[in-house]
Amino acid sequence: GKGDVESRMYSSFHKHFVSFSSSGETQKYSSRLNRALTRLQSLVDWERADRVRNGQRCMRVDLTSCQELLHRLGDPHRRFRSVHVTGSKGKGSVSRIIAYALHHAGIRVGWYGSPHVERVNERLGWSENAIPDDDLAWALDCVWEVYQSSKLHDKSISPVASATWFDMMSAAGFLALAEKGQVDWAVVEVGMGGRLDSTNVLDSPVPILTNVLLEHAEIIGPTRRDIAREKVGIVSRNVTLVTGVDPTDYEVATELEKHCAAVGSQIRYVRRRRDPFSENFALAEAGLERVATLTSTPITLDETTAHRALARLPGRMEWFLHPGFGGVPILLDGAHVADSVTAILKMARKQRAESCPTVVLGLSRGKNAVGILHAIRSHTASPIVCTQVDSSSLYIPAEELREQAEQIGVAVLVEVDPRRALERALELTQQYNDDPWIAIMGSLHLAGSLRPILRQQCGLNRGLPTVSPA
């Protein structure tokens, strides 16, 4: 999202010699984790299922299943303190900066977030490492045993029996952080909204709300006021909310102040900064100050530390280099909001001497396709290559994107298969660009489908780049 933009520019530049006809098979899990994940496939996964059908909300938003699962596991989430981060954009960057800084301050810290791009292990870990396969499998096995026991032995219908994929993963994540990671603090991203999100089983002393945009309005909206009411629901009693919301944005700020007053909590408004990285940095810094006060631990943060933290986020401002046609840089980013797309393309073009990219675009349902198409049009000279992750109703069909583009006069081509879309974009770079490069945008699911192809034959350098991708 927009909140992750400038900092992503510092992620490593990957030299990758790829044949795009080669297999894009994702990296396999251990056999034990494979079994655990296969079992979870029987549950509803709202990250990949229709949340709205025929104009009606069908997504169950409720935290009681996760609460009950954790209670039967001994409430492991009460064995660590947490920084709980919600917001429309930027929460991934803010969370990663805080976790990285806490680790380097000598605090035993873990993290939990969503979604993942390639491997489910990306969602959680401790120190600087994602959770090992078999540690995650162990936690999922424990949660599954509780789930199955509830279905077999509970005399009345239990909330556990209606647990979703995300409920089970969240419970397993908190169990693993407590038992395997033995963390003192965890930095936890909200999945969606806040008040009824599975992660809101936490009673966090450091809640952070980055911003409130008209995102997921069909589930937690329809207005920004409604969305703000859901997000501020992570604030518990007698704490201080750190937020990047403008206090003069009355539609949102009024809801924050009303809720915080009701629970006896304070608000610290962090002044808006000149660019997304600076905003995320300031929010992370304010959150770290709260942790430092609570732990009596000196915690320092500088921009180099923040950039190093953000270089570890997959599918966010990642660069690869295709050797064909003399070398074509490829930018991979999951931006799916018009403002985010604009900010990323502006910054990438600045780094590439203002040359224009060829864009591969795939979007999920519910996104502002027209706004995103408009944003891309002002930064590219070639047709946009429209694609889709798969044929499920979760994604906007590539042909539907073409129809919307034609209505506003945006030139597009359609390649339904993402791999073929990438090949087509490579061909287009030779027709329209003197300094060719490609941007793949619109969805972390699209990033996840193409990243294995881009990554397959290259060694990833996770340090700061010593040269510009340009």
C-alpha positions as CSV (number, residue, x, y, z in Angstrom):
1,G,0.0,0.0,0.0
2,K,0.9,3.7,-0.1
3,G,2.2,3.5,3.4
4,D,4.9,1.1,2.4
5,V,6.2,2.9,-0.7
6,E,9.4,4.9,-0.3
7,S,10.9,2.5,2.2
8,R,10.4,-0.4,-0.3
9,M,12.7,1.3,-2.7
10,Y,15.6,0.3,-0.4
11,S,14.8,-3.4,-0.7
12,S,17.4,-5.4,-2.5
13,F,17.8,-5.5,-6.2
14,H,17.7,-9.1,-7.4
15,K,19.6,-10.3,-10.4
16,H,17.6,-13.1,-11.8
17,F,18.1,-15.2,-14.9
18,V,14.7,-16.6,-15.6
19,S,13.1,-18.5,-18.4
20,F,9.4,-17.6,-18.1
21,S,8.4,-20.9,-19.6
22,S,10.0,-22.6,-16.5
23,S,7.9,-23.9,-13.6
24,G,6.7,-21.4,-11.1
25,E,6.1,-24.1,-8.5
26,T,6.3,-22.7,-5.0
27,Q,8.7,-23.9,-2.5
28,K,7.5,-27.1,-0.7
29,Y,6.8,-27.3,3.0
30,S,7.9,-30.1,5.3
31,S,5.7,-33.1,5.2
32,R,4.3,-32.4,8.7
33,L,3.4,-28.8,7.8
34,N,1.9,-30.0,4.5
35,R,-0.4,-32.3,6.4
36,A,-1.4,-29.6,8.8
37,L,-2.1,-27.1,6.1
38,T,-4.1,-29.6,4.0
39,R,-6.4,-30.2,7.0
40,L,-7.1,-26.4,7.2
41,Q,-8.3,-26.4,3.6
42,S,-11.6,-27.8,4.8
43,L,-12.3,-24.5,6.6
44,V,-13.5,-21.2,5.3
45,D,-10.7,-18.9,4.3
46,W,-12.0,-15.4,3.9
47,E,-8.8,-14.2,2.4
48,R,-9.6,-16.3,-0.7
49,A,-13.4,-16.7,-0.6
50,D,-16.2,-14.4,-1.7
51,R,-16.9,-11.9,1.1
52,V,-19.9,-10.4,-0.7
53,R,-22.4,-12.3,-2.8
54,N,-25.3,-10.7,-4.7
55,G,-24.6,-7.4,-2.9
56,Q,-24.9,-9.0,0.6
57,R,-22.1,-9.5,3.1
58,C,-21.4,-13.1,3.8
59,M,-18.1,-12.9,5.6
60,R,-18.4,-13.8,9.3
61,V,-16.6,-11.2,11.3
62,D,-16.3,-12.4,14.9
63,L,-13.5,-13.1,17.4
64,T,-15.3,-15.5,19.7
65,S,-14.0,-18.6,17.9
66,C,-10.4,-17.5,18.3
67,Q,-11.0,-16.6,21.9
68,E,-12.4,-20.0,22.8
69,L,-9.6,-21.8,20.9
70,L,-7.0,-19.9,22.8
71,H,-8.8,-20.4,26.2
72,R,-8.8,-24.2,25.7
73,L,-5.1,-23.9,24.8
74,G,-4.4,-22.2,28.1
75,D,-4.5,-18.6,26.9
76,P,-1.0,-18.4,25.5
77,H,-1.6,-14.9,24.1
78,R,-1.6,-13.7,27.7
79,R,2.0,-14.7,28.2
80,F,3.4,-11.8,26.2
81,R,2.6,-8.1,25.7
82,S,1.8,-6.8,22.3
83,V,1.9,-3.9,19.9
84,H,-1.3,-4.2,17.9
85,V,-1.4,-2.4,14.6
86,T,-4.4,-1.7,12.4
87,G,-5.0,0.8,9.5
88,S,-5.9,0.8,5.8
89,K,-2.3,1.2,4.7
90,G,1.2,1.1,6.1
91,K,0.5,-1.4,9.0
92,G,2.9,-4.0,7.5
93,S,5.8,-1.5,7.3
94,V,5.1,0.0,10.7
95,S,4.9,-3.5,12.3
96,R,8.1,-4.7,10.6
97,I,10.1,-1.6,11.7
98,I,8.9,-1.9,15.3
99,A,9.7,-5.6,15.5
100,Y,13.1,-5.1,14.0
101,A,14.0,-2.3,16.3
102,L,12.8,-4.2,19.4
103,H,14.9,-7.2,18.4
104,H,18.0,-4.9,18.1
105,A,17.2,-3.4,21.5
106,G,17.6,-6.9,23.0
107,I,14.0,-7.6,23.5
108,R,12.7,-11.1,22.7
109,V,10.1,-10.2,20.1
110,G,7.9,-12.0,17.7
111,W,5.5,-10.9,14.9
112,Y,2.3,-12.0,13.3
113,G,0.8,-10.6,10.1
114,S,-1.1,-11.3,7.0
115,P,-1.4,-12.2,4.2
116,H,1.6,-14.1,3.0
117,V,3.0,-13.8,-0.5
118,E,4.6,-17.2,-1.1
119,R,5.0,-19.2,2.1
120,V,2.6,-19.3,5.1
121,N,5.7,-19.0,7.4
122,E,6.0,-15.4,6.3
123,R,3.1,-14.6,8.7
124,L,5.0,-15.1,11.9
125,G,8.3,-15.6,13.5
126,W,10.6,-14.2,16.2
127,S,13.9,-12.3,16.3
128,E,14.7,-12.0,12.6
129,N,13.5,-15.4,11.4
130,A,10.3,-16.8,10.1
131,I,8.9,-19.7,12.0
132,P,10.4,-23.1,11.0
133,D,8.0,-25.5,9.2
134,D,7.8,-28.0,12.0
135,D,7.2,-25.4,14.8
136,L,4.3,-24.1,12.8
137,A,3.0,-27.6,12.1
138,W,3.2,-28.4,15.9
139,A,1.1,-25.3,16.7
140,L,-1.4,-26.1,14.0
141,D,-1.7,-29.7,15.2
142,C,-2.4,-28.5,18.8
143,V,-5.1,-26.1,17.5
144,W,-6.6,-28.8,15.3
145,E,-6.9,-31.2,18.2
146,V,-8.9,-28.6,20.1
147,Y,-11.1,-28.0,17.1
148,Q,-11.8,-31.7,16.6
149,S,-12.4,-32.4,20.2
150,S,-14.9,-29.6,20.3
151,K,-16.8,-31.0,17.3
152,L,-16.8,-34.5,18.9
153,H,-17.5,-33.8,22.6
154,D,-19.2,-30.4,23.1
155,K,-22.8,-31.0,24.0
156,S,-24.0,-27.6,22.6
157,I,-22.8,-25.8,19.5
158,S,-19.4,-24.2,20.4
159,P,-17.8,-21.1,18.7
160,V,-14.8,-23.4,18.2
161,A,-16.8,-25.5,15.7
162,S,-17.3,-22.5,13.4
163,A,-13.6,-21.5,13.4
164,T,-12.3,-20.2,10.1
165,W,-8.8,-20.7,8.6
166,F,-7.8,-17.3,10.0
167,D,-9.1,-18.1,13.5
168,M,-7.0,-21.3,13.5
169,M,-3.9,-19.7,12.1
170,S,-4.1,-16.8,14.6
171,A,-4.5,-19.2,17.5
172,A,-1.6,-21.3,16.3
173,G,0.5,-18.2,15.7
174,F,0.0,-16.9,19.3
175,L,0.6,-20.4,20.7
176,A,3.8,-20.7,18.7
177,L,5.0,-17.3,19.7
178,A,4.5,-18.1,23.4
179,E,5.8,-21.7,23.4
180,K,8.3,-22.0,20.6
181,G,9.4,-18.4,20.4
182,Q,9.1,-17.7,24.1
183,V,8.7,-14.0,23.2
184,D,8.2,-11.2,25.7
185,W,6.6,-8.9,23.1
186,A,4.7,-9.6,19.8
187,V,4.0,-7.1,17.1
188,V,0.6,-8.1,15.6
189,E,-1.1,-6.8,12.5
190,V,-4.9,-6.8,12.4
191,G,-6.3,-8.9,9.5
192,M,-9.3,-6.7,8.7
193,G,-10.9,-3.9,10.7
194,G,-10.1,-4.4,14.3
195,R,-13.0,-4.7,16.7
196,L,-14.1,-8.1,15.6
197,D,-10.9,-9.3,14.0
198,S,-9.5,-12.6,15.3
199,T,-6.3,-10.8,16.6
200,N,-8.4,-8.6,18.9
201,V,-8.2,-11.3,21.6
202,L,-5.1,-9.3,22.6
203,D,-5.4,-6.7,25.3
204,S,-2.6,-4.6,23.8
205,P,-0.9,-1.8,25.8
206,V,0.3,-0.3,22.6
207,P,-2.4,0.1,19.9
208,I,-1.5,1.8,16.6
209,L,-3.9,3.0,13.9
210,T,-2.0,4.1,10.8
211,N,-4.9,5.7,8.8
212,V,-8.4,5.2,7.6
213,L,-9.3,4.9,3.9
214,L,-12.4,3.7,2.2
215,E,-11.0,0.1,2.0
216,H,-13.0,-3.1,2.6
217,A,-16.1,-0.8,2.8
218,E,-18.4,-3.7,1.8
219,I,-17.4,-5.5,5.0
220,I,-16.6,-2.9,7.6
221,G,-18.1,0.2,6.0
222,P,-19.8,1.6,4.1
223,T,-18.4,5.0,5.3
224,R,-15.0,6.0,6.6
225,R,-16.8,6.8,9.9
226,D,-17.9,3.1,10.1
227,I,-14.5,1.9,9.2
228,A,-12.9,4.1,11.9
229,R,-15.3,2.7,14.5
230,E,-14.2,-0.8,13.6
231,K,-10.5,0.0,13.6
232,V,-10.5,1.9,16.9
233,G,-12.1,-1.2,18.5
234,I,-8.6,-2.5,19.2
235,V,-8.1,0.1,21.9
236,S,-8.6,-1.3,25.4
237,R,-8.8,0.5,28.7
238,N,-6.3,3.0,30.0
239,V,-3.8,2.9,27.1
240,T,-2.6,5.4,24.6
241,L,-3.6,5.1,20.9
242,V,-0.9,6.1,18.5
243,T,-2.4,7.2,15.2
244,G,-1.5,8.9,11.9
245,V,-5.0,10.1,11.5
246,D,-5.3,13.9,11.0
247,P,-7.2,15.3,14.1
248,T,-8.9,17.7,11.7
249,D,-10.3,14.8,9.7
250,Y,-13.5,15.0,11.8
251,E,-15.3,12.1,10.2
252,V,-12.6,9.7,11.5
253,A,-11.2,11.6,14.5
254,T,-14.6,12.0,16.1
255,E,-15.0,8.2,16.3
256,L,-11.5,7.7,17.7
257,E,-12.1,10.3,20.4
258,K,-15.5,8.9,21.3
259,H,-14.2,5.4,21.7
260,C,-11.1,6.4,23.6
261,A,-13.1,8.5,26.0
262,A,-15.4,5.6,26.7
263,V,-12.6,3.3,27.7
264,G,-10.5,5.9,29.5
265,S,-7.7,5.9,26.9
266,Q,-5.7,8.7,25.4
267,I,-4.8,9.5,21.8
268,R,-1.4,10.6,20.5
269,Y,-1.8,12.1,17.0
270,V,1.4,11.8,15.0
271,R,1.7,14.7,12.6
272,R,1.5,13.8,9.0
273,R,4.8,13.7,7.2
274,R,5.9,14.6,3.7
275,D,6.1,11.1,2.3
276,P,4.9,7.5,3.2
277,F,8.2,6.4,4.6
278,S,8.5,9.3,6.9
279,E,4.9,8.7,8.1
280,N,5.6,5.1,8.8
281,F,8.9,5.9,10.5
282,A,7.2,8.5,12.8
283,L,4.4,6.1,13.7
284,A,6.9,3.3,14.5
285,E,9.0,5.7,16.5
286,A,6.0,6.8,18.6
287,G,5.0,3.2,19.1
288,L,8.6,2.3,20.2
289,E,8.5,5.2,22.7
290,R,5.5,3.6,24.3
291,V,7.3,0.2,24.6
292,A,10.4,1.9,25.9
293,T,8.3,3.6,28.7
294,L,6.6,0.3,29.6
295,T,9.8,-1.7,29.7
296,S,12.2,0.9,30.9
297,T,14.4,-0.2,28.0
298,P,16.3,2.3,25.8
299,I,15.1,1.7,22.2
300,T,16.7,3.6,19.3
301,L,15.5,3.9,15.7
302,D,17.2,5.5,12.8
303,E,16.3,5.5,9.1
304,T,19.0,2.9,8.2
305,T,17.5,0.5,10.7
306,A,14.0,1.1,9.3
307,H,15.2,0.5,5.7
308,R,16.9,-2.7,6.7
309,A,13.7,-3.9,8.4
310,L,11.6,-3.1,5.3
311,A,14.0,-4.8,2.9
312,R,12.7,-8.1,4.4
313,L,9.1,-7.7,3.2
314,P,8.4,-10.0,0.2
315,G,6.3,-8.7,-2.7
316,R,6.8,-5.0,-1.7
317,M,8.9,-3.0,-4.0
318,E,11.1,-5.9,-4.9
319,W,13.3,-5.7,-8.0
320,F,14.4,-8.5,-10.3
321,L,16.5,-8.4,-13.5
322,H,15.6,-10.4,-16.6
323,P,18.6,-10.9,-18.8
324,G,16.7,-10.8,-22.1
325,F,16.8,-7.8,-24.4
326,G,20.0,-6.6,-22.7
327,G,18.5,-6.7,-19.2
328,V,14.9,-5.7,-18.2
329,P,14.4,-4.7,-14.6
330,I,11.1,-6.0,-13.1
331,L,9.4,-4.3,-10.1
332,L,7.1,-6.5,-8.0
333,D,4.6,-4.8,-5.7
334,G,1.2,-5.7,-4.2
335,A,-0.2,-2.1,-4.3
336,H,-3.9,-2.2,-4.9
337,V,-5.1,1.4,-4.1
338,A,-4.8,4.2,-6.6
339,D,-2.8,6.5,-4.3
340,S,-0.4,3.6,-3.6
341,V,0.1,2.8,-7.3
342,T,0.7,6.5,-8.0
343,A,3.3,6.8,-5.2
344,I,5.2,3.7,-6.2
345,L,5.4,4.5,-9.9
346,K,6.5,8.1,-9.2
347,M,9.3,6.9,-7.0
348,A,10.4,4.0,-9.2
349,R,10.4,6.4,-12.2
350,K,12.5,8.9,-10.3
351,Q,15.0,6.1,-9.6
352,R,15.0,5.1,-13.2
353,A,15.6,8.6,-14.7
354,E,11.8,9.1,-15.3
355,S,11.5,6.2,-17.8
356,C,8.1,4.7,-18.1
357,P,7.3,1.1,-17.3
358,T,5.1,-1.5,-18.9
359,V,2.6,-2.5,-16.3
360,V,1.1,-5.9,-15.6
361,L,-2.1,-5.5,-13.6
362,G,-4.3,-7.9,-11.7
363,L,-6.9,-6.9,-9.2
364,S,-9.2,-8.5,-6.6
365,R,-12.9,-7.8,-6.5
366,G,-13.9,-4.7,-4.7
367,K,-10.9,-2.6,-5.8
368,N,-11.3,0.7,-7.5
369,A,-10.2,-0.5,-11.0
370,V,-11.0,2.7,-12.8
371,G,-9.0,4.8,-10.3
372,I,-6.0,2.4,-10.5
373,L,-6.2,2.4,-14.3
374,H,-6.2,6.2,-14.3
375,A,-3.2,6.2,-12.0
376,I,-1.2,3.9,-14.2
377,R,-2.1,5.7,-17.4
378,S,-0.2,8.9,-16.4
379,H,3.0,6.9,-15.8
380,T,3.2,4.5,-18.8
381,A,3.4,4.9,-22.6
382,S,2.6,1.3,-23.4
383,P,-0.7,-0.6,-23.1
384,I,-1.4,-2.0,-19.6
385,V,-1.3,-5.8,-19.6
386,C,-4.4,-7.0,-17.7
387,T,-4.4,-10.4,-16.1
388,Q,-6.0,-12.4,-13.3
389,V,-4.6,-14.7,-10.6
390,D,-7.1,-17.4,-11.4
391,S,-10.7,-17.9,-12.6
392,S,-12.4,-17.6,-9.2
393,S,-14.8,-14.9,-8.4
394,L,-12.4,-13.4,-5.9
395,Y,-10.6,-11.6,-8.8
396,I,-11.7,-9.2,-11.5
397,P,-11.6,-11.0,-14.8
398,A,-9.0,-9.6,-17.2
399,E,-11.7,-9.0,-19.8
400,E,-13.7,-7.0,-17.3
401,L,-10.6,-4.9,-16.6
402,R,-10.3,-4.3,-20.4
403,E,-14.0,-3.2,-20.6
404,Q,-13.5,-0.7,-17.8
405,A,-10.3,0.6,-19.3
406,E,-11.9,1.1,-22.7
407,Q,-14.7,3.2,-21.1
408,I,-12.1,5.7,-19.9
409,G,-9.8,5.6,-22.9
410,V,-7.0,3.6,-21.4
411,A,-5.1,1.2,-23.8
412,V,-4.8,-2.3,-22.5
413,L,-4.1,-5.9,-23.6
414,V,-5.4,-9.0,-22.1
415,E,-3.5,-12.1,-21.1
416,V,-5.5,-14.2,-18.6
417,D,-2.5,-16.3,-17.5
418,P,-0.1,-14.2,-15.3
419,R,2.9,-16.0,-16.7
420,R,1.9,-15.2,-20.3
421,A,1.1,-11.6,-19.2
422,L,4.7,-11.3,-18.0
423,E,6.0,-12.6,-21.3
424,R,3.8,-10.2,-23.2
425,A,5.0,-7.3,-21.1
426,L,8.6,-8.2,-21.9
427,E,7.8,-8.0,-25.6
428,L,6.1,-4.6,-25.2
429,T,9.1,-3.1,-23.5
430,Q,11.0,-3.4,-26.8
431,Q,8.3,-1.5,-28.6
432,Y,7.6,1.4,-26.3
433,N,10.5,2.0,-24.1
434,D,14.1,3.3,-24.6
435,D,15.0,2.3,-21.1
436,P,12.6,-0.6,-20.5
437,W,11.3,-1.9,-17.2
438,I,8.2,-3.7,-16.0
439,A,6.0,-3.1,-13.0
440,I,3.8,-5.9,-11.7
441,M,1.0,-4.5,-9.5
442,G,-2.5,-4.8,-8.1
443,S,-2.5,-7.6,-5.6
444,L,-0.3,-9.5,-3.2
445,H,-1.9,-12.7,-4.6
446,L,-0.6,-11.7,-8.1
447,A,2.8,-11.0,-6.5
448,G,2.6,-14.5,-4.9
449,S,1.8,-16.2,-8.2
450,L,4.7,-14.6,-10.1
451,R,7.3,-14.2,-7.4
452,P,8.4,-17.9,-7.5
453,I,9.1,-17.5,-11.2
454,L,11.1,-14.4,-10.6
455,R,12.9,-15.8,-7.6
456,Q,13.5,-19.4,-8.8
457,Q,16.9,-19.1,-10.3
458,C,18.4,-16.3,-8.3
459,G,20.0,-15.9,-4.9
460,L,18.2,-13.2,-2.9
461,N,20.4,-10.4,-1.4
462,R,18.5,-9.1,1.6
463,G,20.9,-6.3,2.5
464,L,20.7,-2.7,1.5
465,P,21.5,-2.2,-2.2
466,T,24.9,-0.8,-2.9
467,V,23.8,0.4,-6.3
468,S,20.6,1.9,-7.6
469,P,18.4,-0.4,-9.6
470,A,18.8,2.1,-12.4
